[in-house]
Amino acid sequence: MLPGLTVWHKGRSLLIVLLILLPVAAMTGALTLFESTLETPAERVEYQLGSTQARYRTMAVPNGTMVQDPVDETRINSSNWDSDPDFTRQNPLDLVPAGYTVLTEADLDLTAASRAAELPLIGRAVDALAPEFAGK
């Protein structure tokens, strides 16, 4: 053995491994916990649609090249935002196959009074007792 060189102790090596392992394990656990709180696409569909098979939303689009986002139907994906004067919107009810039932829902502007203030609220009117809404 050469003079001046020290020998690493097993305890010191274990301490170094733990100092690397513990923060990595803590971050892995935190990220796993966070991801487990997010709904999966299947859970989102089950929660939002219940036993219904589809949902139509009107989109204010100025041309026929715009595409509705498959996950967030209130978003529009497009590279062309120009208005097309020849574009005519289609009635979504024309796309419903024969034999399917259409359930309507309407947004309502509501007001709730709280002492001296009036609070605006957004409500939704649906036939919640319809069997198709089971699971929603």
N, CA, C and O atoms as CSV, one atom per row, in Angstrom:
chain,resi,resn,atom,element,x,y,z
A,1,MET,N,N,0.829,-1.167,0.000
A,1,MET,CA,C,0.000,0.000,0.000
A,1,MET,C,C,0.886,1.248,0.000
A,1,MET,O,O,1.884,1.308,0.718
A,2,LEU,N,N,0.519,2.222,-0.797
A,2,LEU,CA,C,1.312,3.434,-0.908
A,2,LEU,C,C,1.025,4.361,0.265
A,2,LEU,O,O,-0.112,4.445,0.728
A,3,PRO,N,N,2.043,5.051,0.744
A,3,PRO,CA,C,1.810,5.976,1.848
A,3,PRO,C,C,0.972,7.176,1.375
A,3,PRO,O,O,1.126,7.620,0.238
A,4,GLY,N,N,0.095,7.698,2.229
A,4,GLY,CA,C,-0.732,8.857,1.907
A,4,GLY,C,C,-2.081,8.509,1.307
A,4,GLY,O,O,-2.951,9.379,1.253
A,5,LEU,N,N,-2.298,7.301,0.862
A,5,LEU,CA,C,-3.589,6.904,0.313
A,5,LEU,C,C,-4.471,6.379,1.435
A,5,LEU,O,O,-4.014,5.643,2.310
A,6,THR,N,N,-5.729,6.764,1.398
A,6,THR,CA,C,-6.651,6.273,2.419
A,6,THR,C,C,-7.538,5.209,1.820
A,6,THR,O,O,-7.784,5.193,0.614
A,7,VAL,N,N,-8.001,4.348,2.644
A,7,VAL,CA,C,-8.880,3.268,2.215
A,7,VAL,C,C,-10.319,3.703,2.496
A,7,VAL,O,O,-10.627,4.176,3.590
A,8,TRP,N,N,-11.192,3.541,1.511
A,8,TRP,CA,C,-12.601,3.891,1.691
A,8,TRP,C,C,-13.238,2.908,2.653
A,8,TRP,O,O,-12.983,1.705,2.599
A,9,HIS,N,N,-14.039,3.420,3.500
A,9,HIS,CA,C,-14.749,2.567,4.448
A,9,HIS,C,C,-16.109,2.208,3.875
A,9,HIS,O,O,-16.698,2.967,3.105
A,10,LYS,N,N,-16.590,1.050,4.260
A,10,LYS,CA,C,-17.893,0.606,3.778
A,10,LYS,C,C,-18.998,1.571,4.203
A,10,LYS,O,O,-19.924,1.809,3.427
A,11,GLY,N,N,-18.932,2.115,5.368
A,11,GLY,CA,C,-19.952,3.051,5.857
A,11,GLY,C,C,-20.009,4.322,5.020
A,11,GLY,O,O,-21.091,4.839,4.746
A,12,ARG,N,N,-18.851,4.824,4.616
A,12,ARG,CA,C,-18.800,6.032,3.809
A,12,ARG,C,C,-19.398,5.773,2.424
A,12,ARG,O,O,-20.108,6.628,1.894
A,13,SER,N,N,-19.130,4.633,1.845
A,13,SER,CA,C,-19.694,4.277,0.539
A,13,SER,C,C,-21.206,4.148,0.621
A,13,SER,O,O,-21.933,4.593,-0.268
A,14,LEU,N,N,-21.672,3.523,1.716
A,14,LEU,CA,C,-23.118,3.390,1.903
A,14,LEU,C,C,-23.764,4.765,2.044
A,14,LEU,O,O,-24.845,4.993,1.500
A,15,LEU,N,N,-23.133,5.669,2.753
A,15,LEU,CA,C,-23.664,7.020,2.922
A,15,LEU,C,C,-23.772,7.738,1.573
A,15,LEU,O,O,-24.771,8.411,1.320
A,16,ILE,N,N,-22.792,7.612,0.727
A,16,ILE,CA,C,-22.816,8.241,-0.596
A,16,ILE,C,C,-23.955,7.669,-1.443
A,16,ILE,O,O,-24.673,8.402,-2.124
A,17,VAL,N,N,-24.102,6.345,-1.384
A,17,VAL,CA,C,-25.200,5.712,-2.140
A,17,VAL,C,C,-26.547,6.214,-1.632
A,17,VAL,O,O,-27.434,6.518,-2.429
A,18,LEU,N,N,-26.706,6.302,-0.322
A,18,LEU,CA,C,-27.976,6.784,0.248
A,18,LEU,C,C,-28.245,8.238,-0.101
A,18,LEU,O,O,-29.392,8.608,-0.353
A,19,LEU,N,N,-27.206,9.073,-0.121
A,19,LEU,CA,C,-27.389,10.482,-0.469
A,19,LEU,C,C,-27.836,10.659,-1.920
A,19,LEU,O,O,-28.469,11.661,-2.253
A,20,ILE,N,N,-27.517,9.712,-2.772
A,20,ILE,CA,C,-27.981,9.753,-4.160
A,20,ILE,C,C,-29.351,9.092,-4.283
A,20,ILE,O,O,-30.227,9.588,-4.992
A,21,LEU,N,N,-29.529,7.968,-3.585
A,21,LEU,CA,C,-30.747,7.171,-3.717
A,21,LEU,C,C,-31.975,7.852,-3.111
A,21,LEU,O,O,-33.047,7.823,-3.715
A,22,LEU,N,N,-31.845,8.459,-1.945
A,22,LEU,CA,C,-33.009,9.029,-1.261
A,22,LEU,C,C,-33.692,10.156,-2.047
A,22,LEU,O,O,-34.915,10.117,-2.175
A,23,PRO,N,N,-32.985,11.151,-2.577
A,23,PRO,CA,C,-33.691,12.176,-3.357
A,23,PRO,C,C,-34.339,11.616,-4.623
A,23,PRO,O,O,-35.422,12.049,-5.017
A,24,VAL,N,N,-33.673,10.655,-5.253
A,24,VAL,CA,C,-34.239,10.054,-6.459
A,24,VAL,C,C,-35.508,9.290,-6.106
A,24,VAL,O,O,-36.506,9.390,-6.820
A,25,ALA,N,N,-35.486,8.532,-5.021
A,25,ALA,CA,C,-36.672,7.783,-4.593
A,25,ALA,C,C,-37.798,8.728,-4.183
A,25,ALA,O,O,-38.961,8.462,-4.484
A,26,ALA,N,N,-37.471,9.828,-3.500
A,26,ALA,CA,C,-38.493,10.786,-3.088
A,26,ALA,C,C,-39.158,11.443,-4.304
A,26,ALA,O,O,-40.381,11.581,-4.337
A,27,MET,N,N,-38.373,11.844,-5.289
A,27,MET,CA,C,-38.942,12.454,-6.503
A,27,MET,C,C,-39.776,11.441,-7.283
A,27,MET,O,O,-40.840,11.786,-7.798
A,28,THR,N,N,-39.310,10.202,-7.375
A,28,THR,CA,C,-40.064,9.161,-8.066
A,28,THR,C,C,-41.403,8.932,-7.372
A,28,THR,O,O,-42.435,8.821,-8.034
A,29,GLY,N,N,-41.389,8.861,-6.056
A,29,GLY,CA,C,-42.632,8.677,-5.301
A,29,GLY,C,C,-43.583,9.846,-5.472
A,29,GLY,O,O,-44.785,9.644,-5.644
A,30,ALA,N,N,-43.062,11.071,-5.427
A,30,ALA,CA,C,-43.911,12.260,-5.578
A,30,ALA,C,C,-44.532,12.309,-6.977
A,30,ALA,O,O,-45.720,12.600,-7.113
A,31,LEU,N,N,-43.747,12.031,-8.005
A,31,LEU,CA,C,-44.285,12.049,-9.366
A,31,LEU,C,C,-45.302,10.933,-9.591
A,31,LEU,O,O,-46.302,11.130,-10.281
A,32,THR,N,N,-45.047,9.768,-9.011
A,32,THR,CA,C,-46.009,8.672,-9.127
A,32,THR,C,C,-47.316,9.031,-8.441
A,32,THR,O,O,-48.390,8.765,-8.982
A,33,LEU,N,N,-47.245,9.629,-7.265
A,33,LEU,CA,C,-48.448,10.052,-6.552
A,33,LEU,C,C,-49.214,11.104,-7.348
A,33,LEU,O,O,-50.439,11.040,-7.444
A,34,PHE,N,N,-48.496,12.070,-7.919
A,34,PHE,CA,C,-49.159,13.114,-8.717
A,34,PHE,C,C,-49.847,12.519,-9.939
A,34,PHE,O,O,-51.003,12.839,-10.216
A,35,GLU,N,N,-49.151,11.658,-10.671
A,35,GLU,CA,C,-49.726,11.063,-11.878
A,35,GLU,C,C,-50.937,10.191,-11.557
A,35,GLU,O,O,-51.852,10.092,-12.375
A,36,SER,N,N,-50.961,9.561,-10.389
A,36,SER,CA,C,-52.087,8.703,-10.036
A,36,SER,C,C,-53.343,9.498,-9.727
A,36,SER,O,O,-54.436,8.933,-9.696
A,37,THR,N,N,-53.209,10.811,-9.496
A,37,THR,CA,C,-54.391,11.633,-9.242
A,37,THR,C,C,-55.040,12.126,-10.534
A,37,THR,O,O,-56.171,12.610,-10.504
A,38,LEU,N,N,-54.354,12.015,-11.652
A,38,LEU,CA,C,-54.900,12.468,-12.930
A,38,LEU,C,C,-55.781,11.378,-13.531
A,38,LEU,O,O,-55.474,10.190,-13.434
A,39,GLU,N,N,-56.885,11.804,-14.157
A,39,GLU,CA,C,-57.775,10.812,-14.768
A,39,GLU,C,C,-57.212,10.353,-16.107
A,39,GLU,O,O,-56.612,11.127,-16.852
A,40,THR,N,N,-57.421,9.093,-16.385
A,40,THR,CA,C,-57.011,8.541,-17.669
A,40,THR,C,C,-58.043,8.918,-18.723
A,40,THR,O,O,-59.159,9.298,-18.367
A,41,PRO,N,N,-57.710,8.826,-20.009
A,41,PRO,CA,C,-58.724,9.110,-21.033
A,41,PRO,C,C,-59.979,8.246,-20.865
A,41,PRO,O,O,-61.091,8.733,-21.071
A,42,ALA,N,N,-59.816,6.975,-20.497
A,42,ALA,CA,C,-60.987,6.099,-20.309
A,42,ALA,C,C,-61.841,6.578,-19.141
A,42,ALA,O,O,-63.068,6.562,-19.229
A,43,GLU,N,N,-61.208,7.004,-18.046
A,43,GLU,CA,C,-61.965,7.523,-16.909
A,43,GLU,C,C,-62.670,8.825,-17.274
A,43,GLU,O,O,-63.797,9.059,-16.839
A,44,ARG,N,N,-62.015,9.677,-18.071
A,44,ARG,CA,C,-62.628,10.938,-18.491
A,44,ARG,C,C,-63.867,10.678,-19.338
A,44,ARG,O,O,-64.896,11.330,-19.159
A,45,VAL,N,N,-63.766,9.728,-20.255
A,45,VAL,CA,C,-64.913,9.407,-21.111
A,45,VAL,C,C,-66.047,8.855,-20.276
A,45,VAL,O,O,-67.198,9.249,-20.464
A,46,GLU,N,N,-65.747,7.942,-19.347
A,46,GLU,CA,C,-66.794,7.357,-18.512
A,46,GLU,C,C,-67.470,8.416,-17.655
A,46,GLU,O,O,-68.693,8.413,-17.515
A,47,TYR,N,N,-66.683,9.326,-17.077
A,47,TYR,CA,C,-67.238,10.372,-16.226
A,47,TYR,C,C,-68.074,11.369,-17.023
A,47,TYR,O,O,-69.149,11.771,-16.577
A,48,GLN,N,N,-67.593,11.768,-18.188
A,48,GLN,CA,C,-68.276,12.806,-18.944
A,48,GLN,C,C,-69.430,12.280,-19.781
A,48,GLN,O,O,-70.415,12.992,-19.978
A,49,LEU,N,N,-69.337,11.060,-20.275
A,49,LEU,CA,C,-70.379,10.546,-21.160
A,49,LEU,C,C,-71.327,9.563,-20.486
A,49,LEU,O,O,-72.432,9.349,-20.984
A,50,GLY,N,N,-70.934,8.964,-19.379
A,50,GLY,CA,C,-71.793,7.950,-18.760
A,50,GLY,C,C,-71.967,6.793,-19.726
A,50,GLY,O,O,-70.985,6.271,-20.255
A,51,SER,N,N,-73.196,6.393,-19.957
A,51,SER,CA,C,-73.433,5.302,-20.909
A,51,SER,C,C,-73.847,5.843,-22.274
A,51,SER,O,O,-74.232,5.073,-23.153
A,52,THR,N,N,-73.772,7.160,-22.457
A,52,THR,CA,C,-74.034,7.719,-23.786
A,52,THR,C,C,-72.836,7.403,-24.680
A,52,THR,O,O,-71.781,7.004,-24.187
A,53,GLN,N,N,-72.996,7.581,-25.982
A,53,GLN,CA,C,-71.945,7.152,-26.896
A,53,GLN,C,C,-71.153,8.289,-27.524
A,53,GLN,O,O,-70.069,8.065,-28.061
A,54,ALA,N,N,-71.672,9.482,-27.464
A,54,ALA,CA,C,-70.944,10.603,-28.062
A,54,ALA,C,C,-71.505,11.904,-27.523
A,54,ALA,O,O,-72.574,11.937,-26.915
A,55,ARG,N,N,-70.766,12.970,-27.755
A,55,ARG,CA,C,-71.235,14.304,-27.386
A,55,ARG,C,C,-70.895,15.246,-28.533
A,55,ARG,O,O,-69.780,15.243,-29.055
A,56,TYR,N,N,-71.865,16.039,-28.904
A,56,TYR,CA,C,-71.649,17.053,-29.935
A,56,TYR,C,C,-71.626,18.415,-29.274
A,56,TYR,O,O,-72.436,18.700,-28.391
A,57,ARG,N,N,-70.716,19.239,-29.694
A,57,ARG,CA,C,-70.666,20.631,-29.261
A,57,ARG,C,C,-70.602,21.498,-30.502
A,57,ARG,O,O,-69.928,21.164,-31.477
A,58,THR,N,N,-71.298,22.596,-30.455
A,58,THR,CA,C,-71.205,23.516,-31.580
A,58,THR,C,C,-69.857,24.220,-31.523
A,58,THR,O,O,-69.342,24.524,-30.447
A,59,MET,N,N,-69.304,24.468,-32.686
A,59,MET,CA,C,-68.027,25.156,-32.785
A,59,MET,C,C,-68.209,26.367,-33.688
A,59,MET,O,O,-68.755,26.264,-34.786
A,60,ALA,N,N,-67.756,27.487,-33.221
A,60,ALA,CA,C,-67.815,28.704,-34.023
A,60,ALA,C,C,-66.579,28.736,-34.916
A,60,ALA,O,O,-65.549,29.299,-34.545
A,61,VAL,N,N,-66.691,28.131,-36.085
A,61,VAL,CA,C,-65.550,28.068,-36.995
A,61,VAL,C,C,-65.855,28.854,-38.264
A,61,VAL,O,O,-66.980,28.817,-38.762
A,62,PRO,N,N,-64.856,29.567,-38.794
A,62,PRO,CA,C,-65.083,30.365,-40.003
A,62,PRO,C,C,-64.789,29.628,-41.302
A,62,PRO,O,O,-65.017,30.180,-42.379
A,63,ASN,N,N,-64.284,28.383,-41.231
A,63,ASN,CA,C,-63.969,27.650,-42.458
A,63,ASN,C,C,-64.063,26.150,-42.184
A,63,ASN,O,O,-64.241,25.731,-41.041
A,64,GLY,N,N,-63.943,25.359,-43.226
A,64,GLY,CA,C,-64.083,23.916,-43.095
A,64,GLY,C,C,-62.802,23.166,-42.827
A,64,GLY,O,O,-62.821,21.935,-42.794
A,65,THR,N,N,-61.670,23.860,-42.629
A,65,THR,CA,C,-60.402,23.173,-42.386
A,65,THR,C,C,-60.099,23.001,-40.903
A,65,THR,O,O,-59.136,22.323,-40.544
A,66,MET,N,N,-60.899,23.599,-40.051
A,66,MET,CA,C,-60.655,23.523,-38.612
A,66,MET,C,C,-61.096,22.166,-38.072
A,66,MET,O,O,-62.084,21.589,-38.527
A,67,VAL,N,N,-60.342,21.669,-37.092
A,67,VAL,CA,C,-60.592,20.350,-36.525
A,67,VAL,C,C,-60.785,20.491,-35.020
A,67,VAL,O,O,-60.041,21.209,-34.352
A,68,GLN,N,N,-61.779,19.806,-34.501
A,68,GLN,CA,C,-62.039,19.811,-33.072
A,68,GLN,C,C,-61.023,18.916,-32.364
A,68,GLN,O,O,-60.721,17.818,-32.832
A,69,ASP,N,N,-60.502,19.388,-31.240
A,69,ASP,CA,C,-59.538,18.608,-30.465
A,69,ASP,C,C,-60.226,17.353,-29.928
A,69,ASP,O,O,-61.334,17.452,-29.401
A,70,PRO,N,N,-59.600,16.172,-30.044
A,70,PRO,CA,C,-60.274,14.941,-29.616
A,70,PRO,C,C,-60.432,14.802,-28.108
A,70,PRO,O,O,-61.308,14.062,-27.660
A,71,VAL,N,N,-59.623,15.482,-27.314
A,71,VAL,CA,C,-59.724,15.371,-25.864
A,71,VAL,C,C,-60.523,16.525,-25.278
A,71,VAL,O,O,-61.437,16.300,-24.485
A,72,ASP,N,N,-60.200,17.742,-25.649
A,72,ASP,CA,C,-60.914,18.918,-25.152
A,72,ASP,C,C,-61.741,19.477,-26.296
A,72,ASP,O,O,-61.238,20.222,-27.137
A,73,GLU,N,N,-63.029,19.104,-26.319
A,73,GLU,CA,C,-63.860,19.454,-27.476
A,73,GLU,C,C,-64.158,20.942,-27.580
A,73,GLU,O,O,-64.753,21.379,-28.564
A,74,THR,N,N,-63.759,21.725,-26.591
A,74,THR,CA,C,-63.953,23.167,-26.685
A,74,THR,C,C,-62.794,23.853,-27.402
A,74,THR,O,O,-62.860,25.050,-27.680
A,75,ARG,N,N,-61.726,23.098,-27.707
A,75,ARG,CA,C,-60.574,23.660,-28.423
A,75,ARG,C,C,-60.642,23.304,-29.893
A,75,ARG,O,O,-61.141,22.245,-30.274
A,76,ILE,N,N,-60.131,24.204,-30.705
A,76,ILE,CA,C,-60.090,24.003,-32.153
A,76,ILE,C,C,-58.631,24.022,-32.594
A,76,ILE,O,O,-57.886,24.938,-32.246
A,77,ASN,N,N,-58.227,23.019,-33.356
A,77,ASN,CA,C,-56.869,22.965,-33.898
A,77,ASN,C,C,-56.920,23.331,-35.374
A,77,ASN,O,O,-57.675,22.737,-36.145
A,78,SER,N,N,-56.132,24.288,-35.751
A,78,SER,CA,C,-56.127,24.702,-37.150
A,78,SER,C,C,-54.872,25.482,-37.465
A,78,SER,O,O,-54.297,26.141,-36.598
A,79,SER,N,N,-54.452,25.401,-38.718
A,79,SER,CA,C,-53.382,26.262,-39.192
A,79,SER,C,C,-53.955,27.353,-40.094
A,79,SER,O,O,-53.229,28.220,-40.581
A,80,ASN,N,N,-55.273,27.295,-40.308
A,80,ASN,CA,C,-55.944,28.280,-41.169
A,80,ASN,C,C,-57.099,28.903,-40.398
A,80,ASN,O,O,-58.116,28.253,-40.153
A,81,TRP,N,N,-56.936,30.163,-40.017
A,81,TRP,CA,C,-57.974,30.876,-39.271
A,81,TRP,C,C,-58.698,31.890,-40.157
A,81,TRP,O,O,-59.447,32.730,-39.659
A,82,ASP,N,N,-58.473,31.809,-41.465
A,82,ASP,CA,C,-59.114,32.756,-42.374
A,82,ASP,C,C,-60.584,32.418,-42.550
A,82,ASP,O,O,-60.976,31.251,-42.531
A,83,SER,N,N,-61.385,33.449,-42.719
A,83,SER,CA,C,-62.817,33.265,-42.920
A,83,SER,C,C,-63.094,32.907,-44.375
A,83,SER,O,O,-62.586,33.553,-45.292
A,84,ASP,N,N,-63.903,31.871,-44.576
A,84,ASP,CA,C,-64.295,31.434,-45.918
A,84,ASP,C,C,-65.754,31.829,-46.138
A,84,ASP,O,O,-66.639,31.271,-45.489
A,85,PRO,N,N,-66.028,32.780,-47.037
A,85,PRO,CA,C,-67.410,33.235,-47.230
A,85,PRO,C,C,-68.321,32.157,-47.822
A,85,PRO,O,O,-69.540,32.249,-47.680
A,86,ASP,N,N,-67.764,31.150,-48.475
A,86,ASP,CA,C,-68.575,30.075,-49.067
A,86,ASP,C,C,-68.825,28.918,-48.093
A,86,ASP,O,O,-69.523,27.966,-48.441
A,87,PHE,N,N,-68.272,28.984,-46.896
A,87,PHE,CA,C,-68.407,27.898,-45.928
A,87,PHE,C,C,-69.798,27.938,-45.300
A,87,PHE,O,O,-70.234,28.975,-44.800
A,88,THR,N,N,-70.484,26.803,-45.332
A,88,THR,CA,C,-71.784,26.687,-44.665
A,88,THR,C,C,-71.674,25.596,-43.609
A,88,THR,O,O,-71.201,24.492,-43.881
A,89,ARG,N,N,-72.114,25.920,-42.413
A,89,ARG,CA,C,-72.061,24.958,-41.311
A,89,ARG,C,C,-73.127,23.891,-41.508
A,89,ARG,O,O,-74.220,24.158,-42.008
A,90,GLN,N,N,-72.780,22.683,-41.104
A,90,GLN,CA,C,-73.714,21.563,-41.172
A,90,GLN,C,C,-74.411,21.402,-39.823
A,90,GLN,O,O,-73.850,21.738,-38.780
A,91,ASN,N,N,-75.616,20.895,-39.854
A,91,ASN,CA,C,-76.349,20.612,-38.633
A,91,ASN,C,C,-75.809,19.306,-38.049
A,91,ASN,O,O,-75.829,18.285,-38.735
A,92,PRO,N,N,-75.326,19.308,-36.798
A,92,PRO,CA,C,-74.786,18.077,-36.217
A,92,PRO,C,C,-75.815,16.957,-36.128
A,92,PRO,O,O,-75.445,15.783,-36.139
A,93,LEU,N,N,-77.089,17.292,-36.042
A,93,LEU,CA,C,-78.120,16.256,-35.959
A,93,LEU,C,C,-78.196,15.429,-37.241
A,93,LEU,O,O,-78.683,14.299,-37.224
A,94,ASP,N,N,-77.715,15.990,-38.354
A,94,ASP,CA,C,-77.703,15.237,-39.607
A,94,ASP,C,C,-76.687,14.084,-39.565
A,94,ASP,O,O,-76.769,13.159,-40.374
A,95,LEU,N,N,-75.737,14.137,-38.632
A,95,LEU,CA,C,-74.706,13.108,-38.523
A,95,LEU,C,C,-75.092,11.960,-37.600
A,95,LEU,O,O,-74.400,10.942,-37.553
A,96,VAL,N,N,-76.193,12.114,-36.865
A,96,VAL,CA,C,-76.602,11.076,-35.921
A,96,VAL,C,C,-77.218,9.915,-36.690
A,96,VAL,O,O,-78.167,10.110,-37.449
A,97,PRO,N,N,-76.686,8.703,-36.500
A,97,PRO,CA,C,-77.252,7.549,-37.211
A,97,PRO,C,C,-78.686,7.263,-36.766
A,97,PRO,O,O,-79.091,7.631,-35.663
A,98,ALA,N,N,-79.435,6.612,-37.628
A,98,ALA,CA,C,-80.814,6.257,-37.307
A,98,ALA,C,C,-80.838,5.310,-36.109
A,98,ALA,O,O,-79.971,4.448,-35.969
A,99,GLY,N,N,-81.833,5.479,-35.256
A,99,GLY,CA,C,-81.979,4.614,-34.092
A,99,GLY,C,C,-81.310,5.148,-32.842
A,99,GLY,O,O,-81.462,4.558,-31.772
A,100,TYR,N,N,-80.572,6.250,-32.941
A,100,TYR,CA,C,-79.924,6.831,-31.776
A,100,TYR,C,C,-80.789,7.949,-31.215
A,100,TYR,O,O,-81.473,8.651,-31.959
A,101,THR,N,N,-80.753,8.108,-29.904
A,101,THR,CA,C,-81.507,9.151,-29.218
A,101,THR,C,C,-80.593,10.338,-28.971
A,101,THR,O,O,-79.432,10.166,-28.597
A,102,VAL,N,N,-81.104,11.527,-29.175
A,102,VAL,CA,C,-80.336,12.736,-28.928
A,102,VAL,C,C,-80.812,13.349,-27.621
A,102,VAL,O,O,-81.989,13.674,-27.468
A,103,LEU,N,N,-79.889,13.503,-26.683
A,103,LEU,CA,C,-80.179,14.161,-25.413
A,103,LEU,C,C,-79.640,15.581,-25.505
A,103,LEU,O,O,-78.492,15.790,-25.898
A,104,THR,N,N,-80.446,16.531,-25.150
A,104,THR,CA,C,-79.999,17.925,-25.255
A,104,THR,C,C,-79.585,18.439,-23.881
A,104,THR,O,O,-80.067,17.984,-22.844
A,105,GLU,N,N,-78.693,19.385,-23.917
A,105,GLU,CA,C,-78.331,20.108,-22.713
A,105,GLU,C,C,-78.165,21.565,-23.090
A,105,GLU,O,O,-77.707,21.897,-24.184
A,106,ALA,N,N,-78.543,22.420,-22.167
A,106,ALA,CA,C,-78.476,23.854,-22.419
A,106,ALA,C,C,-77.745,24.529,-21.269
A,106,ALA,O,O,-77.899,24.149,-20.109
A,107,ASP,N,N,-76.955,25.525,-21.602
A,107,ASP,CA,C,-76.282,26.320,-20.581
A,107,ASP,C,C,-77.221,27.429,-20.134
A,107,ASP,O,O,-77.931,28.031,-20.939
A,108,LEU,N,N,-77.208,27.680,-18.846
A,108,LEU,CA,C,-78.061,28.710,-18.264
A,108,LEU,C,C,-77.199,29.711,-17.521
A,108,LEU,O,O,-76.221,29.344,-16.870
A,109,ASP,N,N,-77.568,30.977,-17.623
A,109,ASP,CA,C,-76.926,32.013,-16.822
A,109,ASP,C,C,-77.770,32.211,-15.576
A,109,ASP,O,O,-78.931,32.612,-15.661
A,110,LEU,N,N,-77.188,31.932,-14.422
A,110,LEU,CA,C,-77.896,32.021,-13.155
A,110,LEU,C,C,-77.248,33.079,-12.287
A,110,LEU,O,O,-76.098,33.463,-12.501
A,111,THR,N,N,-78.004,33.544,-11.303
A,111,THR,CA,C,-77.488,34.520,-10.348
A,111,THR,C,C,-77.835,34.045,-8.951
A,111,THR,O,O,-78.969,33.639,-8.693
A,112,ALA,N,N,-76.874,34.091,-8.055
A,112,ALA,CA,C,-77.099,33.738,-6.659
A,112,ALA,C,C,-76.822,34.965,-5.806
A,112,ALA,O,O,-75.796,35.626,-5.966
A,113,ALA,N,N,-77.740,35.262,-4.905
A,113,ALA,CA,C,-77.578,36.424,-4.028
A,113,ALA,C,C,-76.883,36.001,-2.746
A,113,ALA,O,O,-77.218,34.975,-2.153
A,114,SER,N,N,-75.916,36.798,-2.328
A,114,SER,CA,C,-75.199,36.557,-1.085
A,114,SER,C,C,-75.029,37.886,-0.374
A,114,SER,O,O,-74.120,38.654,-0.690
A,115,ARG,N,N,-75.888,38.152,0.570
A,115,ARG,CA,C,-75.946,39.418,1.315
A,115,ARG,C,C,-76.083,40.581,0.333
A,115,ARG,O,O,-77.136,40.737,-0.285
A,116,ALA,N,N,-75.050,41.391,0.178
A,116,ALA,CA,C,-75.162,42.572,-0.676
A,116,ALA,C,C,-74.662,42.318,-2.097
A,116,ALA,O,O,-74.693,43.225,-2.929
A,117,ALA,N,N,-74.206,41.110,-2.384
A,117,ALA,CA,C,-73.624,40.838,-3.696
A,117,ALA,C,C,-74.476,39.829,-4.461
A,117,ALA,O,O,-75.145,38.978,-3.874
A,118,GLU,N,N,-74.432,39.946,-5.769
A,118,GLU,CA,C,-75.049,38.955,-6.642
A,118,GLU,C,C,-73.930,38.258,-7.414
A,118,GLU,O,O,-73.094,38.904,-8.047
A,119,LEU,N,N,-73.932,36.939,-7.349
A,119,LEU,CA,C,-72.868,36.164,-7.968
A,119,LEU,C,C,-73.374,35.511,-9.243
A,119,LEU,O,O,-74.380,34.802,-9.214
A,120,PRO,N,N,-72.695,35.740,-10.360
A,120,PRO,CA,C,-73.105,35.050,-11.596
A,120,PRO,C,C,-72.634,33.600,-11.584
A,120,PRO,O,O,-71.501,33.312,-11.200
A,121,LEU,N,N,-73.502,32.698,-12.001
A,121,LEU,CA,C,-73.198,31.279,-12.076
A,121,LEU,C,C,-73.586,30.754,-13.451
A,121,LEU,O,O,-74.447,31.320,-14.124
A,122,ILE,N,N,-72.946,29.677,-13.856
A,122,ILE,CA,C,-73.309,29.016,-15.104
A,122,ILE,C,C,-73.924,27.677,-14.732
A,122,ILE,O,O,-73.307,26.873,-14.034
A,123,GLY,N,N,-75.140,27.444,-15.200
A,123,GLY,CA,C,-75.827,26.187,-14.932
A,123,GLY,C,C,-75.990,25.388,-16.210
A,123,GLY,O,O,-75.776,25.896,-17.311
A,124,ARG,N,N,-76.368,24.143,-16.049
A,124,ARG,CA,C,-76.582,23.277,-17.197
A,124,ARG,C,C,-77.905,22.554,-16.991
A,124,ARG,O,O,-78.140,21.953,-15.943
A,125,ALA,N,N,-78.756,22.616,-17.991
A,125,ALA,CA,C,-80.049,21.943,-17.937
A,125,ALA,C,C,-79.999,20.695,-18.800
A,125,ALA,O,O,-79.763,20.768,-20.006
A,126,VAL,N,N,-80.225,19.540,-18.166
A,126,VAL,CA,C,-80.241,18.255,-18.865
A,126,VAL,C,C,-81.365,17.408,-18.282
A,126,VAL,O,O,-81.883,17.698,-17.204
A,127,ASP,N,N,-81.727,16.373,-19.001
A,127,ASP,CA,C,-82.666,15.390,-18.466
A,127,ASP,C,C,-81.827,14.357,-17.707
A,127,ASP,O,O,-81.508,13.291,-18.235
A,128,ALA,N,N,-81.476,14.690,-16.464
A,128,ALA,CA,C,-80.568,13.850,-15.690
A,128,ALA,C,C,-81.170,12.498,-15.322
A,128,ALA,O,O,-80.438,11.590,-14.928
A,129,LEU,N,N,-82.476,12.346,-15.440
A,129,LEU,CA,C,-83.114,11.069,-15.125
A,129,LEU,C,C,-83.170,10.116,-16.309
A,129,LEU,O,O,-83.617,8.977,-16.178
A,130,ALA,N,N,-82.715,10.585,-17.462
A,130,ALA,CA,C,-82.694,9.708,-18.648
A,130,ALA,C,C,-81.751,8.530,-18.370
A,130,ALA,O,O,-80.667,8.727,-17.821
A,131,PRO,N,N,-82.148,7.323,-18.739
A,131,PRO,CA,C,-81.292,6.153,-18.471
A,131,PRO,C,C,-79.910,6.274,-19.114
A,131,PRO,O,O,-78.955,5.669,-18.627
A,132,GLU,N,N,-79.788,7.028,-20.173
A,132,GLU,CA,C,-78.504,7.167,-20.868
A,132,GLU,C,C,-77.482,7.908,-20.009
A,132,GLU,O,O,-76.280,7.799,-20.250
A,133,PHE,N,N,-77.941,8.652,-19.023
A,133,PHE,CA,C,-77.013,9.382,-18.170
A,133,PHE,C,C,-76.487,8.541,-17.016
A,133,PHE,O,O,-75.763,9.060,-16.166
A,134,ALA,N,N,-76.828,7.269,-16.962
A,134,ALA,CA,C,-76.330,6.395,-15.895
A,134,ALA,C,C,-74.800,6.379,-15.943
A,134,ALA,O,O,-74.196,6.182,-16.998
A,135,GLY,N,N,-74.199,6.588,-14.790
A,135,GLY,CA,C,-72.743,6.592,-14.711
A,135,GLY,C,C,-72.118,7.952,-14.938
A,135,GLY,O,O,-70.913,8.114,-14.743
A,136,LYS,N,N,-72.902,8.930,-15.342
A,136,LYS,CA,C,-72.352,10.267,-15.577
A,136,LYS,C,C,-72.333,11.028,-14.280
A,136,LYS,O,O,-71.907,12.182,-14.247
